[in-house]
Amino acid sequence: MCGIAGIHRLDGTGVDPALLHAMADRLGHRGPDDRGVWTHGAAGFAHTRLSIIDLHGSRQPMTSADGRFTLAFNGEIFNYRRLREDLQYPFTTDGDTEVILAGIAQRGIGFIDRLVGQFAFALHDSATGITHLVRDRLGVLPVYYTHGDGAVVFASEVKAILPALPRTPSVDLASLDSYLYGRSVPAPDTLYEGIHKLRPGHRAEVHPDGRLEVLRYWQPPTEDNTPRWTEQSAVDAVDVAVTQAVDAALVADVPVGAYLSGGVDSSLIVAKVAALRPGRTVHTFAAGFGDKRNDELGWARIVADAFETEHHEVHVDASDFEDLWPRLTYFRDAPLSEPADIAVFRLAEAARTTVRVILSGEGGDELFAGYPKYRAARAVQLASHLPAGLRASLANSIDPRLPARLGRARIALRVAAMRNAEDRYRTWFAPFTASERAQLLTGLPRRTAQLPDTNSDDVIRAMLLTDLWSWLPDNLLERGDRMSMAASLELRPPLLDHRLVELAFRMPSAFKVRHGSTKWLLKEVARRYVPSEVIDRKKVGFRVPLDSWFRGGLREAMWDRLTGPGSFVGETFDRTAVQNLLTRHESGAFNEENRIFTLMSLEVWHEAAFGRTAAPAH
C-alpha cells in the first residue's frame, strides 16, 4: 500500500510543490520505495509508494494518456488484469493504477463499482475542475480531510494534513464522549477539531466553487430469502466465496504471508493459502504474551504444523508497551484503541523481514456473528421489554469482582437496561457506561456520533451492520492499517472482499448463530480443512494481560500519566473520578484494565500530538 496527500485550493491559487513534499515526508513509512508530487492549477497531489505490483513501473501521481485525469492511489485492485482486458487504452505500465485511470477515463467515476480490492484514492479531473476522493467499500484504507481556510486538504493520515494548515487543530472536546463510548471516534469525526474521516463506501467531490459533496456508493444487500438457503448450500457457497477472496488477495509481485492466531478466521485463511499455493512455503506469524490464561501460541502451532508453514513467533511483554506506546500513537494519529495494537505492530515488524504483504482475519466476527454478544442478542432484546428499574437493578446486582463468565452476564444486563437499540449496540463494547462518562465529562460539551440506520427488525443483522459500519473500520481496520504501515507492510483482510461480504449479508442470521454456536457458518467451512480441536475450542481473542501489568510494570506510568502535573486526562476529566478508578484497580478487588487503557491511550495520544501541557479551559 501507499500514502496519498493533496490540496485543492478553493481560491484558484496554485499549490506549492514544496508543501506537498512536506506532506509526503509524513507518509514515508507508508511508501518507502518511491515518491512523487504533481500540481495543476489549484490542485496538487503527493504520493509515497510501497511497491507490490509492477515494482519498477506505475509511478505516481499518474496522469491519463489524454492529460485529463490525474490519480494518487493507495491500495491494490485484485481484479485489475481482468478489467484491463475490457478497456481500449494505450497502456504503458503493467500495474493496477493505470487500470483505474483508464476505466474512469472511459466509463466515468462509476467504474469504481467494478473494482475488487482495497483502495483509497484522489482523482483530479482537469476538464471539470473537480477533485474526487474515494474510500473502499469496507473502509480497509483511510482518507482524512479538512474543509476550510480556503482549501480542502486530504491525506492517508492526519499527520500529513498538518503541514498544510495555518495552525495546529485543537482537541475536539465534543468527541471525547464518543471516544469513551467506543475507544475510537466514528467517522466522519476525529479527535482533531475540523479534521474528518471519509466513511467506508463513500466518495467525495470537491468542486471549484468550494462545495464538498459526500456521496454513498455502496452498502450491503438486504437478506435474500429466495432461493431458500439450506445448511449445506449456505456452507458450500461461503466455502467457494472464501476461496475466491483468498485467491484474489494473493495477487502480488512480492512474497505474501499470513497472521495466525490459532483462531477460526486466521486458521481458515492459512488453510486456503496452503491449498491455493501447493508446494510453496507459507510464512505464518503469531504473538504471545507470556500469560497462560490467554496465550494462544500453542493453538497457532497446531495449525502451522498441520499445513507445514514456516512459522514465526513474537513475544510481547510490559516493556514493549512502555517503549512502543508513544511511538505507535504517532503512527495511529489517535489513541491506540485496543491493547493488541502493540502486539499487531510487533507482528508486522517481524513479518516485514520476510514478506511485504500479510493476510489477516479481520471481518470474520463482524460478518458471521462471532462475538458472544450475538448469541445473547435475542435474549437481551426480550429482556429490554422488562421495566427499566428492574433491568437496572439486575445489572447492578452482579458483583464486578466475580469471574469473567458472570461479568459478561453483567454486561448483557447492562445492555438490556439501555433505553433504545442504538445505546444497546454501543454498550456491548463500551468501556464506560453513560453514568460513568457523565462523571468524567463534567462541564464538557458532548457529541456522541450517530450510528448509521441499520433498517432491520432482525436484531442480529442490525448488530452486524452496526459493527460493519463503525466498530470494524474505526477500530480494527484503522489499527490494522496503521500498525502494518508503521512497519512498511501491506495488510490484506480477505474476509472483507466485498463479494464475500455481500454473500454473508444475503444469508439469514439463523445460519450465523445456530445450534447454540456463534459464527456457525464460517466454523462449518473451516471444519472441512482445519483441525477440529481448533474449531471447537473456547474463543479467547487477542487478549493482553493488562490487569496485572497495571498493578506491576506499568503502575507508575499509569498514575503519572493520568494524575500527574500537565496530564490532559487529569486536567480535562474529573480528577476524583480518575483517581477512584485507579485505586479500585490497584486494590486487586476490581479489574478496571479496559477503562484505564482507554484513558491511558488518550493521554499518550495527547502527549504525542500536543506535548504534555495543561488541558484547555472549558
PyMOL commands that set and color helices and strands:
alter all, ss='L'
color gray80, all
select helices_A, chain A and resi 17-25+80-85+97-107+109-114+158-164+173-182+231-249+264-276+297-306+318-332+340-351+364-368+372-383+388-397+404-416+421-427+434-440+459-486+494-496+498-506+509-511+520-527+532-536+546-549+555-563+568-572+575-586+593-610
alter helices_A, ss='H'
color red, helices_A
select strands_A, chain A and resi 2-9+34-40+43-49+62-63+69-77+117-125+130-135+144-148+151-155+196-197+202-206+212-216+256-259+283-288+310-315+357-359+490-492
alter strands_A, ss='S'
color yellow, strands_A
deselect
rebuild
show_as cartoon
